[in-house]
Amino acid sequence: MTNATSTTASTAASTLVANVTNVFSPTANPTINRHDLAHVLPNSNVSLYYASNITADANIKVSYTMKYSTVVLEQIATVTNVTYTSSSVAVTFNDSSVFDTTQAS
């Protein structure tokens, strides 16, 4: 999911074309309150957001209906660390009320 753009530079002898590739990386939804506890509750309908490394207003939103309920960690402001192995995921929160909400769901 990349969008390539070209820039052209002219010289007396030739025309040089440099390809620039936008790389889209995961980011939080820019329109939500990331402190809202609703985002720590599992949901089967989720949207993932990606932002360009070159153009501030270039972004991608991909909406999914998941087979299993999901929590999108990019949407939670209080996540401070995520570690994982092939068999587990550990999420660290900097607010105990958020952790308590995850345990109640």
C-alpha positions in Angstrom: 0.0 0.0 0.0 2.5 2.6 -1.1 2.0 5.6 -3.3 5.0 6.5 -5.4 5.6 10.1 -6.7 8.2 11.3 -9.1 10.2 14.5 -9.1 12.1 15.7 -12.2 15.4 17.7 -12.2 16.7 19.2 -15.5 20.3 19.7 -16.3 22.0 21.0 -19.5 22.9 17.5 -20.6 19.9 15.4 -19.5 16.7 15.1 -17.4 17.0 13.1 -14.1 14.0 11.5 -12.5 14.1 10.5 -8.9 11.4 8.2 -7.5 10.2 8.9 -4.0 8.2 6.3 -2.2 5.7 7.0 0.5 6.0 4.5 3.3 2.8 4.2 5.4 3.2 3.2 9.0 0.6 2.3 11.7 -0.7 5.3 13.6 -3.6 6.2 15.9 -6.9 7.4 14.6 -6.5 11.2 14.6 -10.2 11.8 15.2 -10.7 9.9 18.5 -10.0 10.6 22.2 -7.3 8.0 22.9 -8.0 8.3 26.7 -11.5 7.0 26.3 -11.8 3.6 28.0 -14.1 2.3 25.3 -10.9 1.7 23.2 -9.6 -1.0 25.6 -12.7 -3.1 25.1 -12.5 -5.9 22.5 -14.5 -5.2 19.3 -14.9 -7.2 16.1 -15.3 -4.1 13.9 -12.0 -2.2 13.9 -10.3 0.3 11.7 -6.5 0.6 11.3 -4.8 3.8 10.3 -1.6 4.4 8.4 0.2 7.7 7.9 2.8 8.7 5.3 6.4 9.3 6.1 6.5 12.1 3.5 3.2 13.9 3.2 1.4 15.0 6.4 -2.1 14.8 4.8 -1.6 11.4 3.2 -3.2 8.6 5.2 -5.0 5.3 4.8 -7.9 3.9 6.8 -8.6 0.2 6.5 -11.8 -1.2 8.1 -12.1 -4.8 9.1 -14.7 -7.2 10.6 -12.5 -9.5 12.6 -13.3 -13.2 13.3 -12.3 -12.7 16.9 -12.7 -9.6 19.0 -9.7 -7.3 18.8 -8.2 -4.3 20.7 -6.2 -1.8 18.6 -3.3 -0.8 20.8 -2.6 2.3 18.8 -5.9 3.7 20.0 -5.0 3.6 23.7 -3.0 6.5 25.0 -2.0 4.8 28.2 -0.1 1.9 26.6 3.6 2.5 27.4 5.1 -0.8 26.2 4.3 -3.9 24.3 6.4 -7.1 24.3 5.6 -10.3 22.6 6.9 -13.8 21.9 5.5 -16.5 19.6 3.1 -17.5 22.4 2.2 -14.4 24.4 1.8 -10.6 24.4 2.4 -8.4 27.4 1.0 -4.8 27.4 2.1 -2.2 30.0 -0.3 0.6 30.9 0.6 3.8 32.9 -2.9 4.0 34.4 -4.3 1.3 36.6 -7.9 2.2 35.8 -7.3 1.2 32.2 -5.8 -2.1 33.3 -8.8 -2.7 35.5 -11.1 -2.1 32.6 -9.3 -4.6 30.5 -9.7 -7.2 33.2 -13.4 -6.6 33.5 -14.1 -7.2 29.8 
